[in-house]
Amino acid sequence: MKTMRLLRFIVVAYLFVGCFAVGNAGADILGVEWKTGLVYQIDPITGAVTPNGQQFAGMFGASGAPQSATIYGTTGINLWALDVSTGVETPYGYFNNFPRPGIVDLGFDRQSGALYGRGDTDSGAALFAIDAEDCLCAQNTTLIGPMNAQIFAMGFVPGAGLYGVDIGGVLYRIDVTTGFTTVIGYTGISGVGDIAYDWQTGELIASVIGPPWNGVKTFQSMQDLGPGSIYEINWHTGQSTLLNDNAPDMFALADTTPEPAPWLLLATALFGLAVLIRRERAR
């Protein structure tokens, strides 16, 4: 009898936690301001930005990462793991994508664990595969192929692939096996600094850099910028919606790891409750 009461209590507790998790499932969209390195949490519905209390070096680009409360960041030359809950920056080493070293943006595929970077070759923009697990060795970046578009911002849409936006505001889908880009549509905005997938709305969130940024990620071109803005971009069509026209200038945008399978937790609790009810009736 005591065992049954204990089991009943455990199942009810799981059911409660499961319901709570379903109502709060998702991941945060975070941005790193270029000038100050301050980290902001972005509301994907309103575009409101709120400091989360952490500060890093100025990042050229960012992406999600497999670790909880962590994002990948690039300063152009080096890859970093950034703990957004503690502010700890862990160096993962330098990029060696010769003949033009440097990665200006990142895209992380949560399903495969693959990390991609946008760099340059002598012929222009190119897509690289990055071995984040072995980034301190000499061969951490591998050329996948040239891009047929001057992509500046990248983000991964789960189950759909890698997407990018050029300085003119055109949204592309990027083939991760070749680097080839396919036009999706015109966003109507220019100067996109970075994009990230939002698990709550199922759309892309974009940080747009204020004027007079000219689309070149150099220290000289990224000074004395006006206020930035936050947009939502429909990754099916490229259509954009302005959310906030007074935001920090953020070249680095990323989604954190989503909460693990709340629906599975709830389903497990419901199954356990059904088993207990059946046993009670059989007595």
C-alpha positions as CSV (number, residue, x, y, z in Angstrom):
1,M,0.0,0.0,0.0
2,K,2.8,2.4,0.9
3,T,4.5,1.6,-2.5
4,M,1.3,2.4,-4.4
5,R,1.0,5.8,-2.5
6,L,4.6,6.6,-3.3
7,L,4.1,5.7,-7.0
8,R,0.9,7.8,-7.1
9,F,2.8,10.8,-5.6
10,I,5.7,10.4,-8.1
11,V,3.3,10.2,-11.1
12,V,1.3,13.3,-10.0
13,A,4.6,15.2,-9.5
14,Y,5.7,14.3,-13.0
15,L,2.4,15.3,-14.4
16,F,2.6,18.7,-12.7
17,V,6.2,19.3,-13.9
18,G,5.3,18.1,-17.4
19,C,2.4,20.6,-17.7
20,F,4.6,23.3,-16.5
21,A,7.3,22.4,-19.0
22,V,4.9,22.3,-21.9
23,G,3.8,25.8,-21.0
24,N,7.3,27.1,-20.8
25,A,9.2,25.1,-23.4
26,G,11.5,26.7,-25.8
27,A,14.8,28.5,-26.1
28,D,16.0,32.0,-25.6
29,I,17.2,34.3,-28.4
30,L,20.3,36.1,-27.3
31,G,22.4,38.8,-28.9
32,V,25.8,40.2,-28.2
33,E,26.2,44.0,-28.7
34,W,29.2,44.8,-30.8
35,K,30.6,47.8,-29.0
36,T,30.1,46.7,-25.4
37,G,29.9,42.9,-25.5
38,L,26.7,43.1,-23.4
39,V,24.4,40.1,-23.8
40,Y,20.7,40.8,-24.4
41,Q,17.7,38.5,-24.3
42,I,15.3,39.2,-27.2
43,D,11.6,38.8,-27.0
44,P,10.6,37.1,-30.3
45,I,7.1,38.6,-30.1
46,T,7.8,42.2,-29.4
47,G,11.5,42.5,-30.2
48,A,12.2,44.0,-26.8
49,V,15.8,43.6,-25.6
50,T,16.7,43.0,-22.0
51,P,20.3,42.7,-20.6
52,N,20.9,39.3,-19.1
53,G,23.7,40.6,-16.9
54,Q,26.6,39.0,-18.8
55,Q,29.3,40.6,-21.0
56,F,31.7,39.1,-23.6
57,A,34.1,40.4,-26.1
58,G,32.6,42.0,-29.2
59,M,31.5,39.1,-31.5
60,F,31.4,39.1,-35.3
61,G,28.8,36.2,-35.3
62,A,27.3,33.5,-33.2
63,S,25.2,30.4,-33.2
64,G,23.6,27.9,-30.9
65,A,25.8,25.2,-29.2
66,P,25.1,21.7,-27.9
67,Q,25.8,22.7,-24.3
68,S,23.0,24.1,-22.1
69,A,23.0,27.9,-21.7
70,T,26.0,28.1,-24.1
71,I,26.4,29.7,-27.5
72,Y,29.3,29.7,-30.0
73,G,30.8,33.0,-30.9
74,T,33.4,34.2,-33.4
75,T,35.6,37.2,-33.1
76,G,36.6,36.7,-36.7
77,I,39.9,34.8,-36.0
78,N,38.9,32.6,-33.0
79,L,36.0,30.4,-31.9
80,W,34.6,30.8,-28.4
81,A,32.1,28.9,-26.3
82,L,30.2,31.5,-24.3
83,D,28.3,30.6,-21.2
84,V,25.4,33.0,-21.1
85,S,24.5,32.2,-17.5
86,T,27.9,32.8,-16.0
87,G,29.7,35.0,-18.5
88,V,32.6,32.5,-18.8
89,E,34.4,32.7,-22.2
90,T,36.1,29.5,-23.3
91,P,38.6,29.8,-26.2
92,Y,38.3,27.0,-28.7
93,G,41.2,28.1,-30.9
94,Y,41.9,29.9,-34.1
95,F,40.4,29.3,-37.6
96,N,42.8,28.2,-40.2
97,N,40.7,28.5,-43.4
98,F,43.6,29.6,-45.6
99,P,44.4,31.6,-47.7
100,R,42.1,34.0,-45.9
101,P,41.8,33.0,-42.3
102,G,38.7,34.1,-40.4
103,I,35.0,33.2,-39.9
104,V,32.5,36.0,-39.7
105,D,29.4,34.1,-38.9
106,L,28.3,30.6,-37.7
107,G,25.4,28.2,-38.1
108,F,24.8,25.2,-35.8
109,D,22.7,22.1,-36.8
110,R,21.3,20.7,-33.5
111,Q,20.2,17.5,-35.2
112,S,23.6,16.5,-36.6
113,G,25.8,18.5,-34.3
114,A,27.5,20.1,-37.3
115,L,28.9,23.6,-37.0
116,Y,29.3,25.7,-40.2
117,G,31.1,29.0,-40.8
118,R,31.0,31.7,-43.4
119,G,34.5,32.7,-44.5
120,D,36.3,33.8,-47.6
121,T,38.5,32.4,-50.3
122,D,40.2,34.3,-53.1
123,S,37.0,34.0,-55.1
124,G,34.7,35.4,-52.5
125,A,32.4,34.1,-49.8
126,A,32.5,30.4,-48.9
127,L,31.0,27.9,-46.5
128,F,33.3,26.0,-44.1
129,A,32.8,23.0,-41.8
130,I,34.2,23.7,-38.3
131,D,35.4,20.9,-36.0
132,A,34.5,22.6,-32.7
133,E,35.6,19.5,-30.8
134,D,39.1,19.7,-32.1
135,C,39.4,23.4,-32.7
136,L,42.8,23.8,-31.0
137,C,44.5,21.6,-33.6
138,A,45.8,22.9,-37.0
139,Q,43.0,21.5,-39.1
140,N,39.8,22.7,-37.6
141,T,38.1,24.3,-40.7
142,T,37.4,22.5,-43.9
143,L,36.2,24.2,-47.1
144,I,32.8,22.9,-48.3
145,G,32.5,25.2,-51.3
146,P,32.1,28.7,-52.6
147,M,28.8,30.6,-52.1
148,N,27.2,32.2,-55.1
149,A,26.0,35.0,-52.9
150,Q,27.7,37.4,-50.5
151,I,26.1,36.0,-47.3
152,F,26.6,38.0,-44.1
153,A,24.3,36.4,-41.6
154,M,23.5,32.7,-41.1
155,G,21.1,30.6,-39.0
156,F,19.9,27.0,-38.9
157,V,16.2,26.2,-39.2
158,P,15.6,22.7,-37.6
159,G,14.6,20.2,-40.1
160,A,14.8,22.7,-43.0
161,G,18.5,23.6,-43.3
162,L,21.0,26.5,-43.2
163,Y,19.7,29.9,-44.2
164,G,21.6,33.1,-44.9
165,V,20.9,36.8,-45.7
166,D,23.1,39.0,-47.9
167,I,23.8,42.7,-47.2
168,G,21.0,43.7,-49.7
169,G,18.4,41.8,-47.7
170,V,17.9,38.7,-49.9
171,L,17.2,35.4,-47.9
172,Y,18.8,32.2,-49.2
173,R,18.9,28.6,-48.4
174,I,22.4,27.2,-48.2
175,D,23.3,23.7,-49.3
176,V,25.6,22.4,-46.6
177,T,27.2,19.9,-48.9
178,T,28.3,22.3,-51.6
179,G,27.8,25.9,-50.2
180,F,25.5,26.7,-53.1
181,T,22.8,29.2,-52.3
182,T,19.2,29.3,-53.5
183,V,17.1,32.5,-53.3
184,I,14.1,32.3,-51.1
185,G,12.9,35.9,-51.2
186,Y,13.6,39.5,-50.5
187,T,13.2,40.6,-46.9
188,G,12.9,44.3,-47.7
189,I,15.6,45.2,-45.2
190,S,19.3,45.7,-45.6
191,G,22.2,45.6,-43.1
192,V,21.2,42.3,-41.4
193,G,23.9,41.6,-38.8
194,D,22.8,38.0,-37.8
195,I,19.8,35.7,-37.8
196,A,18.7,33.0,-35.4
197,Y,15.8,30.5,-35.3
198,D,13.1,31.1,-32.7
199,W,11.5,27.9,-31.3
200,Q,8.5,29.8,-30.0
201,T,7.3,31.4,-33.2
202,G,9.0,29.0,-35.7
203,E,10.5,31.9,-37.6
204,L,13.9,33.6,-37.9
205,I,14.8,36.6,-35.8
206,A,17.1,39.1,-37.3
207,S,19.3,41.9,-35.8
208,V,19.7,44.8,-38.2
209,I,22.7,47.1,-37.9
210,G,22.1,50.8,-37.8
211,P,23.6,53.3,-40.4
212,P,26.1,54.0,-41.7
213,W,27.3,50.4,-41.7
214,N,28.4,49.4,-45.2
215,G,28.2,45.7,-45.0
216,V,31.9,45.0,-44.3
217,K,32.8,43.4,-41.0
218,T,35.9,45.3,-40.0
219,F,36.7,47.3,-36.9
220,Q,36.7,50.5,-38.9
221,S,33.3,50.0,-40.5
222,M,31.6,49.0,-37.3
223,Q,32.2,52.2,-35.3
224,D,29.8,55.0,-34.6
225,L,26.7,53.1,-35.7
226,G,23.2,54.3,-35.3
227,P,20.5,52.4,-33.4
228,G,19.8,48.9,-34.6
229,S,16.5,47.1,-35.0
230,I,14.9,43.6,-34.6
231,Y,12.9,41.9,-37.3
232,E,11.0,38.6,-37.7
233,I,11.7,36.9,-41.0
234,N,9.5,34.2,-42.5
235,W,12.0,31.6,-43.7
236,H,9.5,30.2,-46.2
237,T,9.1,33.5,-48.1
238,G,11.6,36.0,-46.8
239,Q,8.8,38.4,-45.7
240,S,9.9,40.5,-42.7
241,T,8.1,42.2,-39.9
242,L,9.6,45.0,-37.8
243,L,9.5,44.3,-34.1
244,N,11.7,46.9,-32.6
245,D,13.4,49.9,-34.2
246,N,15.6,50.9,-31.3
247,A,17.9,48.1,-30.4
248,P,21.6,47.6,-29.8
249,D,23.8,46.9,-32.8
250,M,24.3,43.1,-32.6
251,F,26.4,41.2,-35.2
252,A,26.0,38.0,-33.0
253,L,22.6,36.4,-32.5
254,A,22.0,32.8,-31.3
255,D,19.4,30.5,-29.8
256,T,20.2,28.6,-26.7
257,T,19.5,24.9,-26.3
258,P,15.7,24.3,-26.1
259,E,14.3,22.6,-23.0
260,P,14.4,18.8,-23.4
261,A,11.2,17.1,-24.6
262,P,8.5,18.5,-22.3
263,W,5.9,16.6,-24.3
264,L,7.7,13.4,-23.7
265,L,7.8,14.1,-20.0
266,L,4.0,14.8,-19.9
267,A,3.2,11.7,-22.0
268,T,5.3,9.6,-19.6
269,A,3.4,11.0,-16.6
270,L,0.0,10.4,-18.3
271,F,1.0,6.8,-19.1
272,G,2.1,6.2,-15.6
273,L,-1.2,7.6,-14.3
274,A,-3.2,5.4,-16.6
275,V,-1.3,2.3,-15.4
276,L,-2.0,3.2,-11.7
277,I,-5.7,3.7,-12.4
278,R,-5.9,0.4,-14.1
279,R,-4.2,-1.3,-11.2
280,E,-6.5,0.4,-8.7
281,R,-9.5,-0.9,-10.7
282,A,-8.1,-4.4,-10.9
283,R,-7.8,-4.7,-7.1
